[in-house]
Amino acid sequence: SKKPVHPNDDVNKSQSSNDTFPTAMHIAAAREVHDRLLPALRHLRDVLAKKAAEFESIIKVGRTHMMDAVPLTLGQELSGYVHQLNDVIEAVDSALPRLYQLAIGGTAVGTGLNTHPRFAQTVAERIADLTSLPFVTAPNKFAALAAHDAIVLMSGVLKTAAAVCMKVGNDFRLLGSGPRCGIGELYLPENEPGSSIMPGKVNPTQSEALTMVAAQVFGNDVAINFGGASGHLELNVFKPLMIRNLLQSVRLLSDAGRSFADHCAAGTVANETQIAEYLDRNLMLVTALNPHIGYDNAAKAAKKAHTENLTLKESVVALGLLSAEDFDRLIRPADMLGPG
């Protein structure tokens, strides 16, 4: 029955599915990002920052191209992740205001036909009151219905967050590989038995979960890009695909980020014995000798040490490039951690 309440004349008064659906999209996305994602990213950053401070004095081998390089501290290495997460958090904050713009009041094609002149603004203000978030009426309802650039933008930021998570997860997995035949510079927490056939094996499952989440977010972003580019004429009909993928990306990153922070990063311990052994054997310490013996002689010393299984010091002295005393004076890893 359409009496006494008519579904169109009363319930749906001043509204169209073309403006209510994108309004709901923005409310859902903004609340999930504000209430779930940002706290999770800040938590992961804070845990890594605490670890960076804990490891600030542990000097280790740097690696570029997966090969030995000049030294840095483990704290410096982790500080890079902290900075990346700070940038991502700032980018999320910068993208949020676009999600606070609501399409309600545009009705069918963006003109606002059949609405009261103050309807759009009044509804946006009421939604802002109910959610305690600064929602406003979209300044252009045609764009709000026909394109969803705010969703595409936020998805791009989430893709960046996923790229950071992919790097962090992979780096922890690499540095924790072993225990006997890998890099083994980190002890990762043992959250569960790792193998049904190999007794005592423990796998880096938190890193694996985080990197799989990152891959899914990358895929979601591709679909969202296609959706955002498919707003034909006055209406983008890819709305369900776009918001479904965006909300999944937000939830995956939030949950995986918190899980990695609490069950991996927070409990990670430095294997200082292994780190010191690698540092002592690192041939790239020879880089510090460039100003003293020249690049070519330094390269010759490194190659001789490697091919003849000598220490770098033994190689330099054997080639007559420096005395043992001068070598000890010049090769000090603690002096190689910054400019100079």
C-alpha positions in Angstrom: 0.0 0.0 0.0 1.2 3.5 -0.8 -1.1 5.1 1.9 -0.7 6.8 4.2 3.1 6.9 3.4 4.1 6.9 -0.2 7.6 5.4 -1.0 8.4 8.1 -3.5 6.4 11.1 -2.5 7.2 10.8 1.2 10.1 8.4 2.0 12.2 9.3 -1.0 11.3 12.9 -1.0 14.0 15.1 -2.5 16.2 12.0 -3.1 17.4 9.7 -5.8 19.5 6.6 -5.7 21.9 8.5 -7.9 22.8 10.9 -5.0 22.0 8.8 -1.9 24.3 5.9 -2.9 27.4 8.1 -3.4 26.5 9.9 -0.2 26.5 6.6 1.7 29.8 5.7 -0.1 31.5 8.8 1.2 30.1 8.4 4.7 31.2 4.8 5.0 34.7 5.4 3.5 35.4 8.5 5.6 34.4 6.8 8.8 36.4 3.7 8.1 39.5 5.7 7.2 39.1 8.1 10.1 38.1 5.6 12.8 40.0 2.5 11.7 42.8 3.0 9.2 44.5 6.1 10.6 44.7 4.7 14.1 46.2 1.5 12.8 48.8 3.3 10.7 49.8 5.5 13.6 50.1 2.4 15.8 52.3 0.6 13.3 54.5 3.7 13.0 54.8 4.1 16.7 55.8 0.5 17.2 58.5 0.8 14.5 59.7 4.1 15.9 60.1 2.5 19.3 62.1 -0.3 17.7 64.2 2.2 15.8 65.1 3.9 19.0 65.9 0.6 20.7 68.2 -0.4 17.8 69.8 3.0 17.2 73.3 2.0 18.3 73.5 -1.4 16.6 75.8 -1.0 13.6 75.2 -3.4 10.7 75.9 -4.1 7.1 73.9 -2.1 4.6 72.7 -3.9 1.5 71.9 -2.5 -1.9 70.9 -4.7 -4.9 70.8 -7.4 -2.3 74.6 -7.1 -2.1 76.8 -6.0 0.8 77.2 -2.2 1.1 78.5 0.4 3.5 77.2 0.2 7.1 74.3 1.9 8.9 72.6 1.3 12.1 69.6 -1.0 12.5 67.8 2.0 14.0 68.6 4.1 10.8 67.2 1.3 8.7 63.9 1.2 10.7 63.7 5.0 10.7 63.1 4.8 7.0 60.0 2.8 7.5 58.8 5.3 10.2 59.3 8.2 7.8 57.4 6.3 5.0 54.5 5.8 7.3 54.5 9.4 8.4 54.2 10.4 4.7 51.4 7.9 4.2 49.5 9.2 7.2 49.9 12.7 6.0 48.6 11.7 2.6 45.5 10.0 4.0 44.8 13.1 6.1 45.1 15.2 3.0 42.7 13.0 0.9 40.0 12.8 3.6 38.4 16.2 3.0 37.4 15.1 -0.5 35.4 12.2 1.1 33.7 14.7 3.4 31.9 16.2 0.3 28.4 14.7 0.0 26.4 14.2 -3.2 23.0 14.4 -1.5 20.8 17.0 -3.1 22.0 16.3 -6.6 19.0 14.0 -7.2 19.0 12.4 -10.7 21.7 14.2 -12.7 23.1 16.8 -10.4 20.7 19.7 -11.0 18.9 19.2 -7.7 15.5 18.9 -9.4 12.6 18.5 -6.9 14.6 19.5 -3.8 14.3 22.5 -1.5 17.1 25.0 -2.0 18.5 24.3 1.4 18.0 20.6 1.4 21.6 19.6 0.4 23.3 21.8 2.9 20.8 20.9 5.7 21.3 17.2 5.2 25.1 17.5 5.1 25.0 19.5 8.4 22.8 16.9 10.0 25.1 14.0 8.9 28.1 16.0 10.3 26.3 16.3 13.6 25.4 12.6 13.7 28.9 11.4 12.8 31.1 14.1 14.4 32.9 14.4 11.1 33.1 17.6 9.0 30.8 16.5 6.2 29.7 19.3 3.8 27.6 19.4 0.7 29.6 18.8 -2.5 30.3 22.0 -4.4 29.5 20.4 -7.7 26.8 17.7 -7.8 27.5 16.8 -11.4 31.0 15.6 -10.6 29.7 14.0 -7.4 27.3 11.8 -9.4 29.2 11.2 -12.7 32.7 10.7 -11.3 34.1 9.4 -8.0 37.6 11.0 -8.0 37.6 11.2 -4.2 37.4 7.4 -4.1 40.1 7.0 -6.8 42.3 9.4 -4.9 41.9 7.7 -1.5 42.5 4.3 -3.2 45.8 5.7 -4.6 46.9 6.7 -1.1 46.0 3.2 0.1 48.1 1.8 -2.7 51.0 3.8 -1.4 50.3 2.5 2.1 50.3 -1.0 0.7 53.7 -0.4 -1.0 55.1 0.7 2.3 53.7 -2.4 4.0 55.1 -4.6 1.2 58.6 -3.2 1.8 58.4 -3.5 5.6 57.0 -7.0 5.5 59.6 -8.2 3.0 62.5 -6.5 4.8 61.6 -8.1 8.1 61.2 -11.5 6.4 64.6 -11.1 4.7 66.5 -9.9 7.8 64.8 -12.7 9.9 65.6 -15.4 7.4 67.4 -18.5 8.6 67.9 -19.4 11.4 71.2 -21.0 10.2 71.4 -20.4 6.5 69.7 -17.0 5.9 70.6 -13.5 6.9 69.5 -14.0 10.5 70.0 -10.5 11.7 66.5 -10.4 13.4 64.8 -12.9 15.6 61.1 -12.7 14.6 58.4 -13.7 17.2 57.4 -17.4 16.9 53.6 -17.1 16.7 52.8 -20.6 15.7 54.4 -23.9 14.6 55.6 -23.4 11.0 55.6 -26.8 9.3 53.6 -29.9 9.4 56.6 -32.0 8.2 59.7 -30.1 9.4 59.9 -30.2 13.2 61.0 -26.9 14.8 60.5 -24.8 11.7 58.9 -21.4 12.2 57.7 -19.2 9.4 57.4 -15.4 9.1 53.6 -15.6 8.8 53.0 -12.0 9.9 55.2 -10.7 7.1 53.5 -13.0 4.6 50.1 -11.9 5.7 51.1 -8.2 5.4 52.6 -8.6 1.9 49.5 -10.6 0.7 47.3 -7.8 2.0 49.4 -5.3 0.0 49.0 -7.4 -3.1 45.2 -7.4 -2.7 45.2 -3.6 -2.2 47.1 -3.2 -5.4 44.5 -5.3 -7.2 41.6 -3.4 -5.6 43.2 -0.1 -6.8 43.3 -1.3 -10.4 39.6 -2.1 -10.3 38.8 1.2 -8.6 40.7 3.0 -11.4 38.6 1.3 -14.0 35.5 2.2 -12.1 36.5 5.8 -11.7 37.2 6.0 -15.4 33.7 4.6 -16.3 31.5 7.5 -15.3 29.7 7.7 -18.6 27.8 11.0 -19.2 25.8 12.0 -16.0 26.2 8.9 -13.9 28.9 6.5 -12.8 27.3 3.1 -12.4 30.5 1.4 -11.0 29.7 2.7 -7.6 29.3 -0.7 -5.9 32.5 -2.0 -7.3 34.5 1.0 -6.2 33.2 1.3 -2.6 33.4 -2.5 -2.0 37.1 -2.5 -3.0 37.9 0.6 -1.2 36.3 -0.6 2.1 38.1 -3.9 1.7 41.4 -2.2 1.3 40.9 0.0 4.3 39.9 -3.0 6.5 42.7 -5.2 5.2 45.4 -2.6 5.8 44.0 -1.7 9.2 43.8 -5.2 10.5 47.1 -6.4 8.9 49.0 -3.3 10.0 47.9 -3.8 13.6 48.6 -7.5 13.6 52.1 -7.0 12.2 52.8 -4.3 14.7 51.6 -6.3 17.7 52.7 -9.9 16.7 55.9 -9.2 14.7 57.5 -5.8 15.0 56.9 -5.3 18.7 58.5 -8.6 19.6 61.4 -8.5 17.1 64.9 -8.9 18.7 68.2 -8.0 17.1 70.7 -10.9 16.7 73.7 -8.8 17.7 76.2 -11.6 17.4 75.3 -12.3 13.8 75.1 -8.6 13.0 78.6 -8.0 14.4 80.0 -11.0 12.5 78.7 -9.8 9.2 80.0 -6.3 9.9 83.5 -7.6 10.6 83.5 -9.5 7.3 82.0 -6.7 5.2 84.3 -5.9 2.3 82.4 -2.7 1.5 84.0 -1.0 4.5 86.8 -0.4 2.0 84.7 2.5 0.7 86.0 4.6 3.6 89.5 4.2 2.1 88.6 5.9 -1.2 90.0 9.3 -0.1 93.2 7.7 1.1 94.2 5.0 -1.5 91.9 5.8 -4.4 88.9 4.0 -5.8 90.9 1.6 -8.0 93.2 0.5 -5.2 90.2 0.1 -2.9 88.5 -2.1 -5.5 91.6 -4.2 -5.9 91.9 -4.7 -2.2 88.2 -5.8 -1.9 88.5 -8.3 -4.8 91.7 -9.8 -3.5 90.2 -10.2 -0.1 87.1 -11.9 -1.6 89.0 -14.2 -4.0 91.7 -15.2 -1.5 89.4 -15.4 1.5 91.3 -12.8 3.4 90.1 -10.1 5.7 90.0 -6.6 4.2 92.8 -5.6 6.5 95.0 -8.5 5.4 94.4 -7.7 1.8 95.2 -4.0 2.1 98.4 -4.7 4.0 99.5 -7.4 1.6 99.1 -5.0 -1.3 101.2 -2.5 0.5 98.5 0.1 0.4 98.4 0.9 4.1 100.0 -0.3 7.4 97.9 -2.3 9.8 97.9 0.7 12.1 96.6 3.1 9.5 94.0 0.6 8.5 92.7 0.4 12.0 92.6 4.1 12.3 90.7 4.7 9.1 88.3 1.8 9.1 85.9 2.6 11.9 82.3 1.7 11.1 81.0 4.0 13.8 82.5 6.9 11.8 80.8 5.8 8.6 77.2 6.5 9.6 76.9 10.0 8.3 78.4 12.6 6.0 82.2 13.0 6.1 
